[in-house]
Amino acid sequence: MQFLQLNEELRYLSKKQQLNQRLEEMAKKAGYMMFEPPFFEDYDQFTMMNPRIKKENTVKLINTQGQILLLRPDLTTSIIKHVLPKWNLKELKLSYLSTTFVKGKDGHIEERKQFGIEYLGRAGVDVDRDVILLAASIFENDQLPYLIEINHSRFLEIVIKRMNLTKDDTAELKTQIYYKNQAGINRYLSNRPKSIETDILANLLTLQGSMTDIEQKLALLALDDELKEPLNELSHLIEAIEKVSPKIKLTIDLGLISDYDYYDGIVFMAFLQGTPFPLLKGGRYDSLTKQLGKELPAIGFSLNTTELLKEKLKNEK
């Protein structure tokens, strides 16, 4: 942020310190240990695992051996790559206050301040519930008007798998879904034979609301047990969350996907009223640990602390 007066900058820094301290205390109280991830990623491995990430937006470096590295664009991958080779625990709860790096439109390097948590080694509805409740508490403590959107990524993955798409076609379709581009989805489906899968994709962006709302919209489609399974898991999770926190601001969006392809179960994002982009993103990523050498249950989230602080300061004016 740019400041014209020193007292404004000092006020901002004071508020930033207060926010960071509160987030650290919240994570510590929930049993998470603060951790500093490595700074660099292998370029080839990262881009292969995340084909929808725009390579031109990453910050590249070349080491003394001529290897192309990335100045970390993502903290979760950095943490998992560091932890897995040394893994000898039943479970581990890590938190971080750190920075990711992207190349801005003007070519300058942008630093994005993030707080996040990673819960490794345990799966189950109770784990997913507690992670989402922790995410919600960040906004509830400041009485900010938030909404958490939640999905089970396996529902869409089953649909895409049955369509036998190429990697490029899959990446293109997911990009259209990610940006909520109904016209782009329609163009993509226009030369495909009609099926349950194409009907689901054609209506995917409307499959939002409560589980009752979604079941009513899907009633005309003969979903089989494989497609129903992730929806049932999602329903059970929401019941578990609302049992503990009946007033949580939560809605389902079956078209919700992450810009990273390593999520393979529950995914969620938190928005504030008036913000067109999510301030918090998270989900379950067991398959990422498998790709990196040792399969472990894993779930976490990351929070854009810079944008959260901007919203907090707006509310204080």
N, C-alpha and C positions, 0 to 999 in steps of 0.2 A: 504494500500500500504506500501511496505517496502522501506526504503531509506538508502543509505550507507553514505550520507553526510548531515549534518544539513542544509546547504544552500538549498539543493534540497527539503528537507521537508518543509522548511519555504516558498519557492516559491510555492509549492503545496498548502499549507494552505492559502496563500494569494489569489491564484487563486480560491480556493474553497470558500473563503469568498466573493469574488467579484461575483462569480456565484450565490451563495445563495442570496445575496443582490439584484441582478438583477431579479431573479425569484420572490422574495418577492415583489419588486416594480411592476413587470409586473402583478402579481396577484392582488395587491392592486388597480392598475390603472383600472383593469377590474371589480372591485367591490367585490373582494373576501377578506374575513377576515381570518387572520392566526389563526390556531387551533391546539392544541396538543391532539392527540387521546389517549385513555387509552392503557395501556401496555399489558393487559391480555385478553385472549379469553377463553370461555368455550370449552374444547376439543371435547366433544360429539356433541355439536351443530355445531361447525365449520366443523368437518369432515363429518357429515351427509349432510350438505349443499354443500360440495365440495368433492365428492367421488373420484375424479381423482387426488387430491393432495396426494402425497406420505406421509403417516403418519410418516414414519421413518425419513423424512427430517424436521419435526417440532420439536420445542424446548419445551419440556414438563416440567411442574412444578406441585407440589402437595401442596395445601394450608393446613392450620391448621385443616380444616374440612375434609381433605382427598379428596377434589375435584381436578380432573386433569384439569390443565389450560395450555394454550399455551402462550408462549411469542410471541406477535402478529406476525403472518406470513403475515397479510394483513391489510392495513390501512383503506380501505373502509368499511369493516365489522365493525371494531372498532368504526369508526365515526358514522355509522348509528345506531348501538346499543346504543350509548351514546345520540344521538340527538332525536331519535323517541319518547321515553317516555315523553319528555318535549315539544314536538312539539306544537306550538300555532301560527305559522307564515304562511304567504302565500308562501314565498320562502326564501331560504337561500343559500348563496354562501360562501363556506369555502375553504381555502387552507391550506397546511401543508408542513413543512420541517421536516421530521422525519425519523425513522428507523424501518425496519422490521428485523426479525431474522429467520434464517434457520440453520439446522445442516449440516455442510459440509461433504465431503467424508471422511475426517480424524477424524470426530467426534467433531471437534471444532465448536463453535457457530460463524456463520458469520453474521455481521451486514451489512444491505443493506440500504444505504442512499437514500431517495426518496423525491421528491417534487411532489405535486399533488393538484388537485382541485376537489371539489364535488359541483354540482349545484342541489339543492333540491327544489321541489315544482312546477316546471314548465316543461312542455313538448312542443314540437313543432319543426318544421324545423329550425326556427331561433335560438333556444337554442342549438340544436345539431351542427348547422353551426358554431356558435360563439365558442363553446368549441373546435371544431376541428381546427378552425383558430387560437385560442390561442395556441394550441399544436404546430401547424406549425411554429408560430412566434418564438418559442424558438430556433429552428434550423435556421430559416431565418435570425434572428438578428446577428448570428455568421457566416452566409454564409456557413453553413455546408451542404454537399451533402446528403440530406435526401429524404426519400420516405415514404409516409403514405399509408398503405394498409387498405382498408375499406370493411366492409361486413354488411349484415343484418342477424343476427343470426336466425331470425324466419324462413328463407328459409330452413335451415338445420333442424331446430326443427320440421317443418311440415313433412319433408321427414322421419325423424326418427319416429315420432309419428305414421305415417301411416304404418310403418313396424311392429308395436306392439312388440317392443323389450323389454326384461327385463332390469332392472337397470344395471345389470352387463354387458350385451351385449352393452347397450348404452354407458357405460363408456369405454368399450374396443374399440368400433368403434370410439368414439370421440378422444381417445388417438392416434389411428392410423392416424386420420385426422390431429390432432394437430401437430404430428411429420412429416407430409407430407409423410407417408409411403404407397406408392401406392401398394407395394407387400402385405402389411398387410391388406389393404382395399380389394384387390382382393381375398385374402384367406378368408376373412370374408364373401364376397359375393358369394363365389364359391358354397355353398350349399343352396343358396336362390333362390326361383323362380324368373324368369326374370319379371321386371315391370318397370314402369317409374321411380319409386324411386330407384331401383337398377342401372338403367342406369345413373341417376343423380349422384349417389355415385361413380360409376365406373369412371366417367369423372370429378368429383368434383375438383380435383387438377389442372385440365387444364382450369377451368373456371375463368380466370384472364384477366385483361386488362381494356379496356374501356367498357362502357355499350353496345356500338355497337358490340364490339368483343364478349361479352358474349351472346348477343341476337342472333348473328349468330351461335354460338356454340350450343345454346339451340333450334334453329329453328326446328330441327328434332324431338324434344320431344314435345308432346302435353301438355304443361303446362296449368293447369286450373287456374281459377281466384284466388284461395287461394294461389297458389304458385307464381302467378304473383304479388300479392299485395306487399310483402316485396321488390321485385325487383323494383316495381314502386316507393315505398317510398325511396329506395336507390337512384334511378335516380333523383328524385326531390331534395333530399338533395345535391347531387353532383352538380346539376345545381345551387342551391342556393349558395354553396361554391364558385364555379368557377365564378359566377357573381360578387362576392365581391373580389375574389383573383384569377384572370385568370391564373396566373403562378404557382399556388400551385402544388406541386409534389404529385399527388394523383392517386391511381390505385385501382381497385376492385379485391378482391380475395374471391370468394364464399366458399373457403375451409379454410378461416381464422376463427379460434375459439380461445377463451381464455382458459387458464388452470383453471380458475374459472368458475363454472357453473351458476353463478347468473346473467350473462348478458343475456338480453332477447330482444334486439333490435339492434341498431347500435353498431358495435364493430370496433375498429381501433387500429393499431399499427404503430409506426414510427421506421424506420431503417435508419442507416447511411451507406453510401457506404463502403463496406468492413467488416461490422459487421454482423455475421450470426444470431444474436439474436436482438429482438427489444429493443430499449432504452426506449420507451414509450408505454404504453398500456392503453386502455380506452374503454368506451362504456356506453350504457344505461342499467340500472339495476333496473327498477321499481319493478320487482318481488322480489328482495332482501328485499326491504322495506316491502312488503306484508308478506313475511315469518317472518319478525322480528316484526310484530304487527300492522303496520299502513302503508297502501299503499300510496306512494307518487311518483310522477315523479322524476327520479334521473339519472344523468349522470355525468361522471368524467373521469379523467385519472391520472396515476402515471408515474413519470419519474425517471429513475435510474441516479441520479446525479453523482455518482462515475464514471460510465462508460462514461457519457457525458463529464465530466471533463477530463478523459483520452484522449478522442477523440479531445477535444479542445487543449490540450497540444501537441498532435501529430501534429496538423495543425500549431502550432506556432513555431515548430522546423525548 
